[in-house]
Amino acid sequence: MNALTTNELLGTVALQTALQHAPDRRLPLSKAFLVLPLLFDGSIRGTLKNRRSVVVSSKDLILSRPEAFTAVGTRFSDLSLTSLNTILLACEMGMAQLVDGDVVLEKVIFDDSRPARIGKTASDIMGAGPHLATLLREPAVDLYQTFRIAL
């Protein structure tokens, strides 16, 4: 995805999707920063939105599709500022709120019932939400180690 389309507004769609499918509609900041690197990559997004995909864990996905997940660490670094701006924008829009180190969904702004209205990429991102939520149920430490993200 090029830099013109990987922006904070599309990031809020991704963040909303992740929060909608997260337990209690909340994610720790450490996991919220993983949303954009995972959903802004077309190959990973395609895998996660595929209804036939069975997502058990991040390690299983890496074993089944290593080529898709090799650059998550690099994308994490590249998108860290965009992720931060996305979280701030979501809070400014009233969509999310920061509570005790967690990003909490306050209201749903983007609706996927009419895909033509939000665009194909946003619709694909919303379709990947359930499988992304399965991944994000793993402990943050394990996710960062699995994706080889060094802080």
Secondary structure by P-SEA (a helix, b strand, c coil): cccccccaaaaaaaaaaaaaacccccccaaaaaaaaaaaacaaaaaaaaccccccccaaaaaaaccccccaaaaaaaacaaaaaaaaaaaaaaccccccccccccccccccccccccccaaaaaaaaaaaaaaaaacccaaaaaaaacccc
